[in-house]
Amino acid sequence: MRFRESASLFSFIFISITLISCMIVSAVCLPIYNRAFADGLSQEQISASMGSRKADLLIKTIPPVVTTETLQLSKQKPIIEFRLFDSNSNKSFSHVNYFITIDKNGKVLLSDWFHSHNGDLGIRIIPANSSKMNLSGEQEPLVGGYIGSLDKPVIAEGPIFINGGLYHFTVRVGTVDCDTCILPAEQQHLYSSWLSIGSVLNSQVTLSDKQIPVKVISYYDKLKNFAFDNKTMQMQFTMPFNWNIKRINNTNIFVHQEVYVPKSNTFTSTGSFIGKVNGVDVSKQIVVDNSNPGRDVIHVMLPKDSVLKIADQVNGNKQQTIHSGTEKIMSFELQPSPKAATTGNMSMSMGSMGSMSSGSASR
């Protein structure tokens, strides 16, 4: 922490001891505070309260569509927005001190203090193959939090968003209204959210003796084991997945996969699909977006109740969880339905997909 030399000894001791002891995430402190959990695609709005006021935290990526492909080919540098606000009035809290931790698969990638004068914090992510994060930006004088806004975000360069899948954001709010207005312990919230970076898998399939490029995007975890049988027209792919029932029950989960296929072809000609996940029929959770004249996009969307149904069967048949040793997986099978689609054209974007999970939780 960095302090002005003019700060009094009392302020130094009071701020340091109170904030450090009450806000650093630890197993000892967690039971003391209210906890709000969320997880989603490109954004989450996590509801909580702070005394008599609502204290919702919006966490979102700007732009909403971020994939390993856009990051690498377009050199995309997305902004993560953190906005603490009263959802009853839609008014942001001011002078918010955030302690933010970002991890992936249990590995902490960033953990530091951030400050927003108007409650709307921006952190620009610059993915880099490095061992640690480098933060740059102005720092407020008391706690040393990096000051950021959407117009002038904190720059965070390092190993965030190098790989696709879910990133875990843990946010503790320590002050609101003024820089030294430290919240009582019972009003400090640990907000937990998971945001998705699309993991892109590009492949070629043979249709009518022609090589057709196919792109599959997973907004949950890295895709593996892509295969296509041009006789049965069945497409298969897998991704790692934790089938623990307790974990799934404790959160609201939403699994989203997209398959991009150029028009016109025999794979998407019927406009509808039969799908299975670990052997369980999920055909009702498949939607085809055929609004683009150049391509069809097949969306496989599994809400929590569908994931729980599959988990029940997977846990009842342990062999379904095994692949390449002991790795637990979610396996997808997709093939054209002999019946023509009756739902018609449907136009969607990742922005609308992300809104499906706003105010809910996942992973």
C-alpha positions as CSV (number, residue, x, y, z in Angstrom):
1,M,0.0,0.0,0.0
2,R,1.1,3.6,-0.7
3,F,0.2,6.5,1.5
4,R,1.0,10.2,1.4
5,E,3.6,11.3,3.8
6,S,1.1,13.8,5.2
7,A,-1.4,11.2,6.2
8,S,-1.6,10.9,9.9
9,L,-0.4,7.9,11.9
10,F,-3.9,7.3,13.0
11,S,-5.3,7.2,9.5
12,F,-2.5,4.8,8.5
13,I,-3.2,2.4,11.3
14,F,-7.0,2.6,11.0
15,I,-7.2,2.2,7.2
16,S,-4.5,-0.5,7.0
17,I,-5.7,-2.7,9.8
18,T,-9.4,-2.4,9.1
19,L,-9.2,-2.9,5.4
20,I,-6.6,-5.7,5.3
21,S,-8.2,-7.7,8.1
22,C,-11.7,-7.4,6.9
23,M,-11.4,-7.5,3.1
24,I,-8.7,-9.9,2.0
25,V,-10.4,-13.1,0.9
26,S,-9.7,-15.9,3.3
27,A,-11.4,-19.0,4.8
28,V,-11.5,-17.2,8.1
29,C,-13.2,-14.1,6.9
30,L,-15.7,-15.5,4.5
31,P,-18.3,-16.7,7.0
32,I,-18.5,-13.1,8.4
33,Y,-19.7,-11.4,5.3
34,N,-22.7,-11.6,3.0
35,R,-21.9,-13.4,-0.2
36,A,-23.4,-12.9,-3.6
37,F,-22.6,-15.3,-6.4
38,A,-22.9,-15.1,-10.2
39,D,-21.6,-16.6,-13.3
40,G,-22.4,-16.0,-17.0
41,L,-21.3,-15.2,-20.5
42,S,-20.4,-11.6,-21.2
43,Q,-22.0,-10.0,-18.2
44,E,-23.5,-10.6,-14.8
45,Q,-25.6,-8.4,-12.5
46,I,-25.3,-9.7,-9.0
47,S,-28.0,-8.6,-6.5
48,A,-27.2,-7.8,-2.9
49,S,-28.1,-5.2,-0.3
50,M,-26.2,-2.7,1.7
51,G,-28.2,-1.6,4.7
52,S,-31.4,-0.1,3.4
53,R,-30.0,0.2,-0.1
54,K,-29.7,-2.3,-2.9
55,A,-26.1,-2.9,-3.9
56,D,-26.0,-4.7,-7.2
57,L,-22.7,-5.3,-8.9
58,L,-22.5,-5.3,-12.7
59,I,-19.5,-7.1,-14.2
60,K,-19.3,-7.1,-18.0
61,T,-16.9,-7.4,-20.9
62,I,-16.7,-4.6,-23.5
63,P,-17.1,-5.6,-26.3
64,P,-19.5,-8.5,-25.4
65,V,-18.0,-11.0,-27.8
66,V,-14.4,-11.9,-26.8
67,T,-12.9,-15.1,-28.1
68,T,-9.4,-16.6,-28.4
69,E,-9.6,-15.9,-32.1
70,T,-10.6,-12.2,-31.8
71,L,-7.9,-11.7,-29.2
72,Q,-5.2,-13.2,-31.4
73,L,-6.2,-12.1,-34.9
74,S,-7.7,-8.7,-34.1
75,K,-5.4,-7.9,-31.2
76,Q,-8.5,-7.2,-29.1
77,K,-8.0,-5.4,-25.8
78,P,-11.3,-5.8,-24.0
79,I,-12.4,-3.7,-21.0
80,I,-13.9,-5.3,-17.9
81,E,-16.4,-3.0,-16.3
82,F,-17.3,-3.2,-12.6
83,R,-20.3,-1.0,-11.6
84,L,-21.7,-0.9,-8.1
85,F,-25.1,0.7,-8.0
86,D,-28.5,0.9,-6.3
87,S,-30.8,-1.1,-8.7
88,N,-33.9,0.7,-7.2
89,S,-32.7,4.1,-8.4
90,N,-30.0,3.0,-11.0
91,K,-27.6,5.4,-9.3
92,S,-24.0,4.3,-8.9
93,F,-22.3,4.4,-5.6
94,S,-19.4,6.8,-5.4
95,H,-15.8,6.4,-4.1
96,V,-15.8,2.6,-4.2
97,N,-12.8,0.7,-3.1
98,Y,-12.8,-2.8,-4.8
99,F,-10.5,-5.6,-3.9
100,I,-10.5,-7.7,-7.1
101,T,-9.2,-11.2,-7.7
102,I,-9.2,-13.0,-11.0
103,D,-8.4,-16.6,-11.3
104,K,-8.7,-19.5,-13.7
105,N,-8.8,-23.1,-12.7
106,G,-7.7,-22.1,-9.2
107,K,-4.6,-20.1,-10.4
108,V,-4.7,-16.5,-9.2
109,L,-3.9,-14.2,-12.2
110,L,-4.7,-10.8,-10.6
111,S,-5.3,-9.7,-7.0
112,D,-5.2,-6.0,-6.1
113,W,-7.0,-2.9,-5.0
114,F,-8.9,-0.7,-7.4
115,H,-10.8,2.6,-6.9
116,S,-13.6,4.3,-8.8
117,H,-14.7,7.8,-7.9
118,N,-18.1,7.3,-9.5
119,G,-18.5,3.6,-8.8
120,D,-17.9,2.6,-12.5
121,L,-14.5,1.0,-12.8
122,G,-12.8,0.0,-16.0
123,I,-9.8,-2.4,-16.4
124,R,-8.4,-2.9,-19.9
125,I,-7.0,-6.4,-20.4
126,I,-3.9,-6.8,-22.6
127,P,-3.3,-10.6,-22.9
128,A,0.4,-11.5,-22.7
129,N,2.4,-14.6,-22.2
130,S,4.0,-13.5,-18.9
131,S,4.2,-15.0,-15.4
132,K,2.5,-12.1,-13.6
133,M,0.2,-9.1,-14.2
134,N,1.6,-5.6,-14.7
135,L,-0.8,-2.9,-13.6
136,S,-0.5,0.7,-14.7
137,G,-2.6,3.8,-13.8
138,E,-3.0,6.5,-11.3
139,Q,-3.3,5.3,-7.6
140,E,-5.4,6.9,-4.9
141,P,-3.3,8.0,-1.9
142,L,-4.8,6.1,1.1
143,V,-5.0,2.5,0.1
144,G,-3.1,2.7,-3.2
145,G,-5.9,1.4,-5.3
146,Y,-5.5,1.8,-9.0
147,I,-8.0,4.4,-10.2
148,G,-10.0,3.6,-13.3
149,S,-13.0,4.5,-15.3
150,L,-14.5,3.5,-18.6
151,D,-12.9,6.5,-20.3
152,K,-9.6,6.0,-18.6
153,P,-9.3,2.4,-17.6
154,V,-6.5,0.8,-15.5
155,I,-4.2,-1.2,-17.8
156,A,-3.7,-4.8,-16.8
157,E,-1.1,-6.6,-19.0
158,G,-0.5,-10.3,-18.3
159,P,-1.8,-13.9,-18.6
160,I,-5.5,-13.1,-18.5
161,F,-7.6,-14.2,-21.4
162,I,-4.7,-16.1,-23.0
163,N,-6.9,-19.2,-23.0
164,G,-10.7,-19.5,-23.5
165,G,-13.2,-20.6,-21.0
166,L,-14.5,-19.3,-17.7
167,Y,-12.6,-16.7,-15.6
168,H,-13.5,-16.3,-11.9
169,F,-13.9,-12.8,-10.6
170,T,-14.1,-12.3,-6.8
171,V,-14.9,-8.7,-5.7
172,R,-15.1,-7.4,-2.2
173,V,-16.4,-3.9,-1.6
174,G,-14.7,-2.1,1.3
175,T,-15.7,1.6,1.0
176,V,-18.6,3.5,-0.5
177,D,-19.7,7.2,-0.5
178,C,-16.2,8.4,0.6
179,D,-12.7,7.1,0.5
180,T,-12.6,6.5,4.3
181,C,-16.2,5.4,4.7
182,I,-15.4,1.8,5.6
183,L,-18.4,-0.5,5.5
184,P,-19.5,-2.4,8.6
185,A,-18.5,-6.1,8.4
186,E,-22.1,-7.2,7.8
187,Q,-22.4,-4.9,4.8
188,Q,-19.2,-5.9,3.1
189,H,-20.1,-8.3,0.2
190,L,-18.0,-10.9,-1.5
191,Y,-19.3,-10.9,-5.1
192,S,-18.3,-13.9,-7.1
193,S,-18.8,-14.2,-10.9
194,W,-17.6,-16.2,-13.8
195,L,-17.3,-14.5,-17.3
196,S,-16.6,-16.4,-20.5
197,I,-14.0,-16.0,-23.1
198,G,-14.9,-18.0,-26.2
199,S,-12.6,-21.0,-27.0
200,V,-12.5,-21.4,-30.8
201,L,-12.0,-24.7,-32.5
202,N,-11.6,-24.6,-36.3
203,S,-11.8,-27.8,-38.4
204,Q,-12.8,-29.1,-41.8
205,V,-15.5,-31.6,-42.6
206,T,-16.4,-33.4,-45.8
207,L,-19.9,-32.8,-47.2
208,S,-20.9,-34.0,-50.7
209,D,-17.2,-34.6,-51.5
210,K,-16.3,-31.0,-50.6
211,Q,-14.2,-29.7,-47.7
212,I,-16.3,-27.4,-45.6
213,P,-14.8,-25.2,-42.9
214,V,-16.5,-25.5,-39.5
215,K,-16.0,-23.3,-36.5
216,V,-17.1,-24.3,-32.9
217,I,-17.0,-21.8,-30.1
218,S,-17.4,-22.8,-26.5
219,Y,-18.2,-20.2,-23.9
220,Y,-17.5,-22.5,-21.0
221,D,-14.2,-24.3,-21.5
222,K,-11.6,-25.4,-24.1
223,L,-13.0,-27.8,-26.8
224,K,-11.3,-31.0,-27.6
225,N,-11.7,-34.2,-29.6
226,F,-13.6,-32.8,-32.6
227,A,-14.8,-35.5,-35.0
228,F,-17.3,-35.8,-37.9
229,D,-18.7,-38.8,-39.6
230,N,-19.8,-37.9,-43.1
231,K,-21.9,-41.0,-43.5
232,T,-24.1,-40.6,-40.4
233,M,-23.6,-36.7,-40.5
234,Q,-22.8,-36.8,-36.8
235,M,-20.5,-34.2,-35.2
236,Q,-18.8,-34.8,-31.9
237,F,-16.7,-32.7,-29.5
238,T,-15.9,-32.6,-25.8
239,M,-14.8,-30.1,-23.1
240,P,-13.8,-30.5,-19.5
241,F,-16.6,-30.3,-17.0
242,N,-17.1,-30.8,-13.3
243,W,-20.2,-32.9,-12.7
244,N,-20.3,-32.5,-8.9
245,I,-24.1,-32.2,-8.1
246,K,-23.5,-30.0,-5.0
247,R,-21.5,-27.5,-7.1
248,I,-24.2,-27.3,-9.7
249,N,-27.0,-27.0,-7.2
250,N,-25.2,-24.1,-5.5
251,T,-25.1,-22.0,-8.6
252,N,-27.2,-21.2,-11.7
253,I,-25.4,-22.6,-14.6
254,F,-25.6,-21.9,-18.3
255,V,-23.6,-23.8,-20.9
256,H,-23.5,-22.3,-24.4
257,Q,-21.8,-23.7,-27.5
258,E,-22.0,-22.4,-31.1
259,V,-21.3,-24.2,-34.4
260,Y,-20.7,-22.1,-37.5
261,V,-21.3,-23.8,-40.9
262,P,-21.2,-22.1,-44.3
263,K,-24.4,-22.2,-46.5
264,S,-25.5,-24.2,-48.4
265,N,-24.8,-27.7,-47.2
266,T,-26.5,-31.0,-46.4
267,F,-25.6,-30.7,-42.7
268,T,-27.8,-27.7,-42.0
269,S,-30.3,-28.1,-44.8
270,T,-33.2,-29.5,-42.6
271,G,-32.9,-26.5,-40.2
272,S,-33.2,-28.7,-37.1
273,F,-30.9,-31.0,-35.1
274,I,-30.8,-34.0,-32.8
275,G,-28.4,-33.4,-30.0
276,K,-27.1,-35.4,-27.1
277,V,-24.8,-34.5,-24.2
278,N,-23.2,-37.5,-22.4
279,G,-25.9,-39.6,-24.0
280,V,-28.8,-37.5,-22.8
281,D,-31.2,-36.0,-25.4
282,V,-30.9,-32.2,-25.5
283,S,-32.6,-31.6,-28.9
284,K,-35.0,-29.1,-27.3
285,Q,-32.1,-27.0,-26.2
286,I,-30.8,-26.5,-29.8
287,V,-31.6,-23.4,-31.8
288,V,-30.5,-22.7,-35.4
289,D,-29.9,-19.1,-36.4
290,N,-30.2,-19.1,-40.2
291,S,-30.6,-15.3,-40.6
292,N,-27.1,-14.8,-42.0
293,P,-27.1,-15.4,-45.8
294,G,-23.6,-16.8,-45.7
295,R,-23.7,-19.2,-42.7
296,D,-25.9,-21.0,-40.3
297,V,-25.1,-20.9,-36.5
298,I,-26.2,-23.8,-34.3
299,H,-26.6,-22.8,-30.7
300,V,-26.6,-25.5,-28.0
301,M,-27.8,-23.8,-24.8
302,L,-28.1,-25.8,-21.6
303,P,-29.7,-24.0,-18.6
304,K,-29.3,-25.3,-15.1
305,D,-32.3,-27.8,-15.1
306,S,-30.9,-29.4,-18.2
307,V,-27.4,-29.7,-16.7
308,L,-28.8,-31.2,-13.5
309,K,-30.7,-33.8,-15.5
310,I,-27.6,-34.8,-17.4
311,A,-25.5,-34.8,-14.1
312,D,-27.9,-37.2,-12.5
313,Q,-27.4,-39.7,-15.3
314,V,-23.6,-39.1,-15.6
315,N,-23.1,-39.6,-11.8
316,G,-25.3,-42.8,-12.1
317,N,-23.0,-44.1,-14.8
318,K,-19.4,-43.4,-13.8
319,Q,-18.1,-44.5,-17.2
320,Q,-19.7,-41.5,-18.8
321,T,-17.4,-39.1,-17.0
322,I,-14.1,-40.8,-18.1
323,H,-12.1,-39.8,-21.1
324,S,-8.3,-39.9,-21.6
325,G,-7.6,-41.2,-18.1
326,T,-9.5,-39.5,-15.3
327,E,-10.6,-36.2,-16.8
328,K,-14.3,-35.4,-16.4
329,I,-15.9,-34.2,-19.6
330,M,-19.1,-33.0,-21.2
331,S,-19.4,-34.7,-24.6
332,F,-21.6,-33.4,-27.4
333,E,-23.2,-35.2,-30.3
334,L,-25.0,-33.3,-33.0
335,Q,-26.6,-34.4,-36.3
336,P,-29.4,-33.2,-38.6
337,S,-32.9,-34.1,-37.7
338,P,-35.0,-35.7,-40.5
339,K,-37.8,-33.3,-39.5
340,A,-37.8,-29.8,-40.9
341,A,-37.6,-26.9,-38.4
342,T,-40.9,-25.2,-37.6
343,T,-39.5,-22.3,-35.6
344,G,-38.4,-20.2,-38.5
345,N,-35.5,-17.9,-38.7
346,M,-33.9,-16.6,-35.6
347,S,-31.4,-13.8,-35.2
348,M,-29.2,-13.7,-32.1
349,S,-26.0,-12.1,-30.8
350,M,-23.7,-12.7,-27.9
351,G,-25.2,-9.6,-26.3
352,S,-28.6,-11.2,-26.2
353,M,-27.1,-14.5,-25.0
354,G,-25.4,-12.7,-22.2
355,S,-28.6,-11.1,-21.1
356,M,-30.1,-14.5,-20.5
357,S,-27.8,-14.9,-17.5
358,S,-28.0,-11.4,-16.1
359,G,-29.0,-11.4,-12.5
360,S,-28.3,-15.1,-12.2
361,A,-25.3,-17.2,-11.4
362,S,-23.4,-19.9,-13.1
363,R,-20.6,-22.4,-13.2
